Amino acid sequence: MTTPSPHEPVYADRVYRSPMAVVTGVLLLALIAWLCGDAVVRGEGSARWVGLAIALFAVPLTVAFTLRPAVFANDDRMRVRNPFRVIVLPWAAVDAVRAGYSAEVLAEGSKYQLWSVPVSLRERKKASRKFSRRDALGGKGLGQDGDAAAAAAAGPERAAADQVVDELRELAERGAGRPGAQGSVSVKWAYEIIAPAVVGAVALIVLLATG
């Protein structure tokens, strides 16, 4: 096993996020803007303040669970941006990357979920069934169906989450020995999400309680 040179370049981050979550987030934000904006513009009395409080509470949470989650990975480390935390994991500190019912990374005795890599058991079963059918065709038709045989020889199909985990695991194994991949895991709370959501929740409770 060769030791990576300290002068090896670090390439741009690979970014992993859920396109469906992004689309959902944009639609939800548009809905919140429409409903709360209407309450602020057309509402009377406390209705305007309630609309503002709901927006202040709902917008950060919508962003947190839809637009915000992402995984950034390069040759030295992985940065996991979850709803309320950012976890930076140098590859040398990573013990395992795996996908069971959820995608997760194990490091320094702790487990961190990868919110931006949703695991679909249905997609996984579908990929497995597709490979089984393709394998059967390949085994039967070497002379009749060369394409099917070649596809079967290529290996099993993988669900999207499993493909991402495979890539991250490969990066971890390849980068663990790099000088830039050394260090400990760091965790930072996303106060820019937490603070406005808490303020909005408190304001909404006070407004509803005082009528």
C-alpha positions in Angstrom: 0.0 0.0 0.0 1.5 3.3 -1.1 1.3 6.4 1.1 -0.4 9.4 -0.6 1.9 12.3 -1.3 1.2 15.4 0.8 1.3 17.3 -2.5 -1.6 15.4 -4.1 -4.4 17.8 -5.2 -7.8 17.9 -3.5 -10.5 18.1 -6.1 -13.8 19.9 -5.9 -16.4 18.5 -3.5 -18.9 16.0 -4.8 -22.3 17.1 -3.6 -25.1 14.7 -2.7 -28.6 15.9 -2.1 -32.2 14.7 -2.7 -33.7 16.3 -5.8 -37.2 15.4 -4.5 -36.6 17.1 -1.2 -35.4 20.3 -3.0 -38.6 20.3 -5.2 -40.8 19.7 -2.1 -39.0 22.5 -0.2 -39.5 25.0 -3.0 -43.2 24.2 -3.3 -43.7 24.4 0.5 -42.0 27.7 0.7 -44.2 29.0 -2.1 -47.2 27.8 -0.2 -46.1 29.4 3.0 -45.3 32.7 1.3 -48.8 32.7 -0.3 -50.7 31.9 2.8 -48.8 34.0 5.3 -48.4 36.8 2.8 -52.1 36.9 2.3 -52.7 37.0 6.1 -50.2 39.9 6.5 -51.6 41.9 3.6 -55.3 41.3 4.0 -55.6 40.2 7.7 -56.8 42.5 10.4 -55.6 42.9 14.0 -53.6 40.1 15.4 -54.0 38.0 12.2 -51.1 39.8 10.6 -48.8 39.1 13.5 -50.0 35.5 13.6 -49.1 35.2 9.9 -45.7 36.6 10.5 -45.1 34.3 13.4 -46.1 31.3 11.4 -43.8 32.3 8.6 -40.9 32.9 11.0 -41.5 29.4 12.5 -42.3 27.5 9.3 -39.7 28.8 6.9 -36.6 27.8 8.8 -38.0 24.3 9.5 -39.0 23.9 5.8 -35.5 24.9 4.7 -33.9 22.7 7.4 -35.7 19.5 6.3 -35.8 20.0 2.5 -33.3 22.4 1.0 -30.5 22.3 3.6 -29.5 18.6 3.9 -26.5 17.8 1.7 -23.3 15.8 1.8 -20.1 17.4 0.5 -17.2 15.0 0.0 -13.7 15.4 -1.4 -10.4 13.5 -1.1 -9.8 14.6 2.5 -13.1 14.8 4.3 -16.9 14.6 4.3 -19.1 17.5 5.4 -22.6 16.4 6.4 -25.1 19.2 6.5 -28.2 17.9 8.4 -31.3 19.9 9.4 -29.8 21.3 12.6 -26.1 20.4 12.5 -23.0 20.4 10.3 -20.6 17.5 10.9 -17.1 17.5 9.4 -15.5 14.1 9.2 -11.9 13.7 8.1 -11.7 10.3 6.3 -9.1 9.0 8.8 -11.8 9.4 11.6 -14.5 7.5 9.6 -15.0 3.9 10.7 -17.8 3.0 8.3 -20.3 4.3 5.8 -23.4 2.2 5.4 -27.0 2.1 4.3 -29.6 0.0 6.1 -32.9 1.6 6.7 -31.1 4.9 6.6 -27.7 6.1 5.3 -25.3 6.8 8.1 -21.6 7.2 8.9 -19.9 5.8 12.0 -16.9 7.8 13.4 -15.2 7.9 16.8 -17.9 5.9 18.5 -20.8 8.0 17.2 -23.4 7.6 14.4 -24.5 10.4 12.1 -27.4 10.1 9.7 -27.1 11.3 6.1 -30.4 13.2 5.7 -29.7 14.0 2.1 -29.3 10.4 1.1 -32.8 8.9 1.7 -33.0 5.1 1.6 -35.9 3.6 -0.4 -36.5 0.0 0.4 -38.9 -0.1 -2.5 -36.2 1.1 -4.9 -33.7 -1.4 -3.5 -36.2 -4.3 -4.0 -37.0 -3.1 -7.5 -33.3 -2.9 -8.4 -32.8 -6.4 -7.0 -35.7 -7.9 -9.0 -34.5 -6.2 -12.2 -31.1 -7.7 -11.8 -32.6 -11.1 -11.1 -34.6 -11.0 -14.3 -31.6 -9.7 -16.2 -29.3 -12.4 -14.8 -31.8 -15.0 -15.9 -32.0 -13.7 -19.4 -28.2 -13.5 -19.6 -27.8 -17.0 -18.4 -30.2 -18.3 -21.0 -29.3 -16.3 -24.0 -25.6 -16.0 -24.5 -26.1 -16.8 -28.2 -29.5 -15.2 -28.6 -29.2 -12.0 -26.6 -25.7 -10.7 -26.2 -26.8 -7.4 -24.7 -28.7 -9.1 -21.9 -25.7 -11.3 -21.2 -23.3 -8.4 -21.1 -25.7 -6.5 -18.8 -25.9 -9.4 -16.4 -22.1 -9.7 -16.3 -21.8 -6.1 -15.4 -23.1 -6.8 -11.9 -26.2 -6.1 -9.8 -28.1 -2.8 -10.1 -27.9 -0.6 -7.1 -30.5 1.7 -5.6 -29.5 5.4 -5.6 -28.7 5.5 -1.9 -26.6 2.4 -2.1 -24.6 3.9 -5.0 -23.9 7.0 -3.0 -22.8 5.0 0.0 -20.5 2.9 -2.3 -18.9 6.1 -3.6 -18.4 7.6 -0.1 -17.0 4.3 1.2 -14.5 4.3 -1.7 -13.5 7.9 -1.0 -13.0 7.0 2.7 -10.9 4.0 2.0 -8.8 5.8 -0.6 -8.3 9.0 1.4 -7.8 7.8 5.0 -4.0 7.8 4.6 -3.8 11.3 3.2 -2.1 14.0 5.5 -5.0 16.3 4.9 -7.5 13.6 6.0 -6.3 13.4 9.5 -8.1 14.9 12.5 -11.2 14.6 14.7 -14.8 14.9 13.9 -16.3 18.4 14.5 -20.0 19.2 15.1 -21.5 22.6 14.8 -25.1 23.5 15.5 -27.1 25.5 12.9 -28.2 28.4 15.1 -29.2 30.3 11.9 -32.0 27.7 11.6 -32.7 27.0 15.3 -33.0 30.7 16.5 -35.6 32.0 14.1 -37.7 28.9 14.5 -37.7 29.2 18.3 -38.5 32.9 18.1 -41.4 32.2 15.7 -42.7 29.4 17.9 -42.6 31.5 21.1 -44.3 34.4 19.3 -47.0 32.2 17.9 -47.7 30.7 21.3 -47.9 34.1 22.9 -50.2 35.5 20.2 -52.6 32.5 20.4 -52.6 32.6 24.2 -53.4 36.3 24.4 -56.0 36.0 21.7 
